[in-house]
Amino acid sequence: MLTYALKRLALAVPTMLALMLITFVVMKAVPGGPFDDEKALPPDVKAAIEKSYHFDEPVLRQFARYVSGALSGDLGPSYRYAGSRTVNEVIAESFPVSAQLGLVALAFAMSAGIPLGVLAARHRGGALDFSAMFLAIAGVSLPSYLVASVLILVFSLWLGWLPPALWEDWRSMVLPAVTLGLRPLAMVARLTRASLLETLHSDYVRTAEAKGLGARSILFKHALKNALIPVVTLLGPLVAATVAGSFVVEMIFAIPGMGKHFVSAVIDRDYTLIMGLTLVYGVLVIGANLAVDLVYGWIDPRMRAQT
């Protein structure tokens, strides 16, 4: 198991370096810079600013300088805040908010998606099955901004039950968490249903039925555990989907998380903040996939034998 984990961890390092390099090159290729505004700066002033931030150096040297700083834990100053705040400070302030939103959304998706998939599989072909799958298809198809708009309209403006924005107490967490968790919920429900239906037709399930075990016992004690293995595998992509979806959700609900800072950094060409946030998002996604690989390797020894 240790060898399997080390191999997976070794593959994560070049992936992170490739992500950082691609992001850095793309940012440098985009026209404009962090100090461009409507009023052009004098050439000598602009040259002094670029020299102080090492913009006058070759691109690869700038990248090597950034990687060296990142390895030591220094992600540099944020150009958006004119050097008054570092990228580390922005991330330290916004990461707990985004992490809380993501965890609540994933908890909602898993706690509602798995039971929904189980109910749909148990009542295959019935009204409950069609209703559950209709909700799942809607969750996958509808964009986050549309879901957020409908939820704000109904539960904030019409009913007045929940606040329409900000991140202050548990009431303000409900709408953004539901908006962000709806797509993962739909994916979990559909996969749980399909996997459980396949498991229920397995030979060991037929053997259990032949022994006279009840349908509830077969479902929850024998079939469901094996049916959830693909759902565990889906957790890695689910984290990626949740991370990508948080950009729109945080902007709509005015949540002071990393997604909101990322969008603002792209608009302002804040290179160091974009790189720092991309690095954090990359670590989260790669870490989630690595954790899923390790759990899957622990559950299924055949995966460890193949590596």
Beta strands, then each sheet from edge to edge (+ up, - down):
end
